[in-house]
Amino acid sequence: MFAHHCSACEETYLIFESQLTSLDNTANGIELRFTCWCGAEQTTVSGRLADRRTADVVAA
């Protein structure tokens, strides 16, 4: 289970194993394809090789 912000409905939902449609190891990390609760097909990349999003740092 993981949280995902859907690009179709703009909501954040918990995604369960039963919603996964595929799981592939790629050069960029583990690619998960799943169906959001709203019915939209979504993809996310996870794992050590996935690009890590960094928070913007604001100089004080």
PyMOL commands that set and color helices and strands:
alter all, ss='L'
color gray80, all
select helices_A, chain A and resi 17-19
alter helices_A, ss='H'
color red, helices_A
select strands_A, chain A and resi 2-5+12-15+20-26+29-35+41-46
alter strands_A, ss='S'
color yellow, strands_A
deselect
rebuild
show_as cartoon
